[in-house]
Amino acid sequence: MLFGFRILFFLSDFGFYHAPVIFPPMELPDHIEGLVFDCDGTIADTMPLHYQAWLAALGEYGVELPEAIFYDLAGIPTPRIVEILNERHGHQMPPQETAARKDFLYEQMIPKATEIAPVMDIVRQYYGKLPMAVATGGSRGVVTKTLNALGLMHYFQTLVTADDVLHGKPAPDIFLEAARRIGVPPDRCCGFEDAELGLQSIRSAGMLAVDIRPMYLNGRQATT
């Protein structure tokens, strides 16, 4: 059975639902030869910090960003998010300048970042056993600072960012490039993500996709 999971029940705002839950250590399917991880919200608990930075940067233009929209856009390169907000709401924010300001504000908060323990448990479990990569919609400079601040960079053979590909998430480019760099066919890779657009990207690349969000439930690990 995939990952050796079993069904447990949890109470949500809408009543009971079930999710496949696994307990460490994670057992990967036999065909998996490489692992690819998103960064923000997957191995690094930084999404609240990014949201605060967005609020501050956009606030300078009198623009609001509902939290639900922020998470819907997760994984899209920062300048493109500014463009999307301009297109949807008629704003005139300069994409590159606004993105740079947002990244600067986020970088001031990096010392508050922490790792996401259930996912990093998987990274440490397979460190030295399988090649691993980070594939992120963030910029190289910002993501590198995050990983270095957390002491996580050495776990990964390569880092693929929005700066390295033509099309960002949900296109498969970032994950395909990560697979190429670690020398593993995409269909033999497992990708880990916390955002819907990222999960679409993984599946479009032909990889096994793991939604890490249920891993937060009761400190357990789950897959979908």
Secondary structure, 3 states (H helix, E strand, C coil): CHHHCEEEEEEECCEEEEEEEECCCCCCCCCCCEEEECCECCCEECHHHHHHHHHHHHHCCCCCCCHHHHHHCCCCCHHHHHHHHHHHHCCCCCHHHHHHHHHHHHHCCHHHCEECHHHHHHHHHHCCCCCEEEECCCCHHHHHHHHHHHCCHHHCCEEECHHHCCCCCCCCHHHHHHHHHHCCCHHHEEEEECCHHHHHHHHHCCCEEEECHHHHHHHCEECC
